[in-house]
Amino acid sequence: MVEISEQQHGKHPNGKDIFVYSLKNDAGTIVQITNYGAIIMAIKIKKSDNTYNDIVLGFDDPAQYWSESYLANYPYFGAVIGRYGNRIDKSAITIDGTDYNLNSTSPGFQLHGGVEGFDKKVWERIPSLANELVLQYISADGEEGFPGELTTQILFRLNDNNELSYELKATTTKPTAVNITHHSYFNLNNGEGDIQDHHLKINASHYLEQDSNYCTTGKVLSVAGTRNDFRNFKQTGKIENYENGIDISFPLDNPSLENVAAEAYSDDQDIKLQVFTTEPLVHLYNAVGAPVITGKNGTQYQPFSGFCYETQKHPNAIRIAGFPDTVLRPGEQYYTKTVYRITGK
């Protein structure tokens, strides 16, 4: 049986109340989520000696997520990403013949939904079943340049089999671009050290070509014979040019909730992370650009302290014919589900 508790943690600078919600199952696993950015602050796996292995990077206090020092080199630890994950080239989209200029986060593209995306919003908890947490954010028409008022809900569930899932639902008042994901940084060694002893696997035979701004070009390339071949477990510390970073999108061979999309384990811990998703793609990021900053329990984070498995549709798809359709229209419902399963190795 899963229990959900709520604790208030002061207010955001905009005056809205900040809460931390704790989900706990019969195995002793604890997941902590805040309504600021719908951030997963912790996934604590109870060990046989009654200590915990917290497998995601983050902070103890929600206020640290909007601190000036953190935002100065901002890695989006654990947050919902929206309206549109990853990069949109030229910071511009066209829907039904109408052009929309989006707020740019860097010269030449928009990243992760704009200057103030869903990751920096205070979400509202709405009534739901006793064993689930539902947070909602209503994005105004024109926010960050996107058309339509978009109502988005994220539903978190933890079960007694150590599966944490999130479902995203959204509706719009005008045709708009939607491609929402979640940006947890995993480190299976209690968030300590780097991930060079982690072994990663992604069930994808291809990856998406990117330009110098990391915007996808539309070309789909084979992973065979490249550093991007993760069809079998590969130790991150032995990847060619590991220090140059991994920031690559992988269209999945057989995306469904029945097939493992991606997985990972560490040499030092007796757990494995498996990812299942309805989405067609996993984006892998090895935190090459993560800041040097103090995180939970005084742990020092730095580049390569974690990795991200971001489940979504193809980045920049709104601008590329042949990529999945990311236009949501009035009367339709955007829907996606991702499951993180934690098991023994």
C-alpha positions in Angstrom: 0.0 0.0 0.0 1.3 3.4 -0.9 1.0 6.4 1.4 1.2 10.0 0.3 2.0 12.8 2.7 2.3 16.6 2.2 4.5 19.2 3.9 4.6 22.9 3.2 8.0 24.4 2.5 7.4 28.2 2.6 6.5 30.3 -0.4 7.9 30.9 -3.9 9.0 34.5 -4.6 5.7 34.9 -6.6 3.8 34.3 -3.3 2.5 30.8 -4.1 2.8 28.0 -1.5 5.4 25.4 -2.0 4.8 21.8 -1.0 6.8 18.6 -0.9 4.9 15.4 -1.4 6.3 12.1 -0.1 5.1 8.8 -1.7 6.1 5.7 0.3 5.4 2.0 -0.5 5.5 -1.2 1.5 9.1 -1.8 0.4 10.2 1.4 2.2 10.9 3.2 -1.1 10.3 7.0 -0.7 9.7 9.4 -3.6 9.7 13.1 -2.9 8.1 15.5 -5.4 7.6 19.3 -5.1 5.0 21.3 -6.8 7.7 23.8 -8.0 8.4 22.5 -11.5 6.8 19.1 -10.6 10.4 18.2 -9.7 11.3 14.7 -8.5 13.5 15.6 -5.6 14.4 12.1 -4.4 13.9 8.4 -5.2 15.1 6.7 -2.1 15.5 2.9 -2.3 15.6 1.2 1.1 18.5 -1.2 1.4 18.9 -4.4 3.5 20.8 -2.5 6.2 17.9 0.0 6.5 19.9 2.8 4.8 18.8 4.5 1.6 20.2 4.8 -1.9 18.8 8.0 -3.4 19.2 7.6 -7.1 18.4 11.1 -8.4 20.3 14.4 -8.1 18.7 17.4 -6.5 18.4 19.5 -3.4 17.1 19.0 0.1 15.2 22.4 0.1 12.8 23.3 -2.8 14.1 26.9 -2.5 17.5 25.8 -3.8 15.9 25.1 -7.2 15.2 28.8 -7.8 18.4 30.1 -6.1 20.5 32.6 -8.2 23.6 30.3 -8.0 21.7 27.3 -9.3 20.0 29.2 -12.1 23.3 30.7 -13.3 24.3 27.4 -14.8 20.9 25.6 -14.9 20.7 21.8 -15.5 16.9 21.3 -15.0 17.4 18.8 -12.2 14.4 16.5 -11.9 11.9 18.9 -13.5 9.0 18.7 -16.0 10.0 20.1 -19.4 7.4 21.9 -21.4 5.7 23.0 -23.5 8.4 21.5 -25.8 11.3 19.4 -24.8 14.8 19.9 -26.1 15.5 22.3 -28.9 13.4 24.0 -31.5 15.6 25.4 -34.3 15.3 29.1 -35.2 13.0 29.6 -32.2 10.1 29.6 -34.6 7.3 27.3 -35.6 4.5 27.3 -38.3 1.1 25.7 -37.6 -1.6 25.7 -40.3 0.2 28.4 -42.2 0.6 30.8 -39.3 4.1 31.6 -38.1 4.9 31.9 -34.4 8.2 33.4 -33.0 9.1 31.7 -29.7 11.2 33.1 -26.8 14.8 32.1 -27.4 17.0 30.7 -24.6 20.1 30.8 -26.9 20.9 32.4 -30.2 19.3 30.4 -32.9 17.0 28.1 -30.9 14.6 27.6 -28.0 15.5 25.0 -25.3 13.1 23.2 -23.1 10.1 25.4 -23.6 11.6 28.8 -23.3 13.0 31.3 -20.8 10.5 30.3 -18.1 9.1 26.9 -19.0 7.1 24.4 -17.0 10.2 23.6 -15.0 10.0 27.1 -13.3 6.2 27.1 -12.6 4.4 26.4 -9.4 2.0 23.6 -10.1 -1.3 23.1 -8.3 -2.3 19.8 -6.7 -5.8 18.7 -7.7 -8.0 16.1 -6.2 -7.3 12.5 -7.1 -7.3 8.9 -5.8 -5.6 8.3 -2.5 -2.6 6.5 -4.1 -1.7 9.0 -6.7 -0.4 12.6 -6.9 -1.8 14.9 -9.6 -0.3 18.3 -10.3 -1.7 20.8 -12.8 -0.4 23.9 -14.6 -2.4 26.1 -17.0 -0.1 27.8 -19.5 -1.6 31.0 -20.9 -2.2 31.6 -24.6 1.1 33.1 -26.0 3.3 32.0 -23.1 6.9 31.8 -24.4 5.4 32.4 -27.9 3.2 29.3 -28.1 -0.4 29.6 -29.2 -3.3 28.4 -27.2 -4.1 28.0 -23.5 -2.6 24.7 -22.5 -3.9 22.8 -19.5 -1.4 20.1 -18.4 -1.6 17.5 -15.7 1.0 15.1 -14.5 -0.1 12.1 -12.5 2.6 10.3 -10.4 2.1 6.8 -9.0 4.4 4.6 -6.9 3.5 0.9 -6.5 4.8 -1.8 -4.1 6.9 -3.3 -7.0 9.2 -0.2 -6.9 7.7 1.2 -10.1 7.4 5.0 -10.3 5.3 6.1 -13.2 4.2 9.5 -14.5 1.4 10.2 -17.0 1.1 13.5 -18.8 -2.2 14.8 -20.2 -2.9 18.1 -21.9 -5.6 19.9 -23.8 -5.5 23.2 -25.7 -7.7 26.0 -26.9 -5.8 26.5 -30.1 -3.6 24.3 -32.3 -0.2 24.3 -30.6 3.1 22.5 -30.3 3.5 20.0 -27.4 6.3 17.6 -26.5 6.6 17.3 -22.7 9.2 15.2 -20.9 10.8 14.8 -17.5 14.4 15.6 -16.7 15.6 13.5 -13.8 19.4 12.9 -13.4 20.1 9.4 -12.3 23.1 8.3 -10.3 22.7 4.8 -8.9 25.5 5.3 -6.4 23.4 7.4 -3.9 24.0 10.4 -6.1 27.7 10.3 -5.2 30.8 10.6 -7.5 30.5 10.3 -11.3 28.8 7.7 -13.5 31.8 6.2 -15.1 31.0 2.8 -13.5 27.4 2.9 -14.8 26.4 0.6 -17.6 23.7 1.9 -20.0 21.5 0.2 -22.6 19.0 1.7 -25.0 17.0 -0.4 -27.4 17.6 1.7 -30.4 19.3 0.9 -33.7 19.4 4.5 -34.8 20.1 8.0 -33.5 19.2 11.5 -34.8 21.8 13.7 -36.4 22.3 17.1 -34.8 23.9 20.4 -36.0 26.4 22.5 -34.1 23.6 23.8 -31.9 22.5 20.2 -31.1 19.3 20.8 -33.1 18.2 17.7 -35.0 18.5 17.9 -38.7 16.0 15.3 -39.8 18.6 12.7 -40.7 18.3 9.3 -39.0 21.6 7.5 -38.7 22.6 3.9 -37.8 24.3 3.4 -34.4 26.3 0.5 -35.8 30.1 1.2 -35.5 29.6 4.5 -33.6 30.0 5.6 -30.0 26.2 5.9 -29.9 25.6 2.1 -30.0 23.9 1.2 -26.7 22.1 -1.9 -28.0 24.2 -3.8 -25.5 25.2 -2.6 -22.1 28.1 -0.1 -22.4 30.1 1.3 -19.5 29.9 5.0 -19.6 33.5 5.5 -18.6 34.7 3.5 -21.6 32.8 5.3 -24.2 35.0 7.0 -26.8 35.3 10.7 -26.2 33.2 10.4 -23.1 34.5 13.7 -21.9 33.0 15.5 -24.9 29.6 14.6 -23.7 26.7 12.5 -24.8 23.6 14.5 -25.7 21.9 12.3 -28.3 18.3 11.3 -29.3 17.5 7.7 -29.9 14.3 6.6 -31.7 13.3 3.4 -30.1 13.0 0.1 -32.1 9.9 -1.1 -30.3 8.4 1.6 -28.1 5.6 0.4 -25.8 4.9 0.0 -22.1 5.6 -3.8 -22.6 9.1 -3.3 -23.9 12.2 -2.0 -22.1 13.2 1.3 -23.7 16.4 1.8 -21.7 18.1 0.5 -18.6 21.1 1.0 -16.4 23.1 -0.5 -13.6 26.1 0.4 -11.5 29.0 -1.8 -10.6 28.7 -0.7 -7.0 25.0 -1.2 -6.2 22.6 -4.2 -6.4 19.9 -2.3 -8.4 18.9 -1.9 -12.0 16.8 0.9 -13.5 14.5 0.1 -16.3 12.5 2.6 -18.3 9.3 1.8 -20.2 7.4 4.5 -22.2 4.7 5.1 -24.7 6.9 7.7 -26.3 8.9 6.9 -29.5 12.3 8.2 -28.3 14.8 8.4 -25.5 17.2 11.2 -25.2 20.5 10.4 -23.4 22.4 13.1 -21.6 25.5 12.4 -19.5 25.5 15.7 -17.7 28.6 17.0 -19.5 27.4 20.6 -18.8 26.2 20.1 -15.2 27.4 22.7 -12.8 29.8 22.3 -9.9 27.3 22.7 -7.0 26.5 21.3 -3.6 23.4 19.0 -3.7 21.6 16.8 -1.2 23.4 15.8 2.0 26.3 18.1 1.1 27.1 16.0 -2.0 29.3 17.8 -4.6 27.8 17.6 -8.1 29.8 18.3 -11.2 29.9 17.3 -14.9 29.2 13.6 -15.3 27.5 13.2 -11.9 24.4 11.7 -13.5 22.6 10.7 -16.7 19.2 11.5 -18.1 16.8 9.2 -20.0 14.3 11.8 -21.4 11.3 10.1 -23.0 9.6 12.2 -25.6 8.9 12.6 -29.3 11.7 13.6 -31.6 13.3 17.0 -30.7 12.6 19.7 -33.3 9.9 17.5 -34.8 7.6 20.5 -35.2 9.9 21.8 -37.9 10.8 18.5 -39.7 8.5 16.7 -42.1 8.5 13.0 -41.5 9.1 13.3 -37.7 6.2 12.5 -35.3 3.4 15.0 -35.3 3.7 17.2 -32.2 0.7 19.5 -33.0 -2.1 19.3 -30.4 -5.5 20.6 -31.5 -8.7 21.6 -29.6 -10.8 18.5 -28.8 -7.7 16.3 -28.7 -5.8 15.1 -25.6 -2.1 14.9 -25.4 -1.1 11.7 -23.5 2.2 10.0 -22.6 3.3 7.6 -19.9 6.7 6.6 -18.6 7.6 4.0 -16.0 10.8 3.8 -13.9 11.2 0.2 -12.6 13.8 -0.4 -10.0 14.9 -4.1 -9.5 17.9 -6.1 -8.3 20.6 -6.7 -10.9 
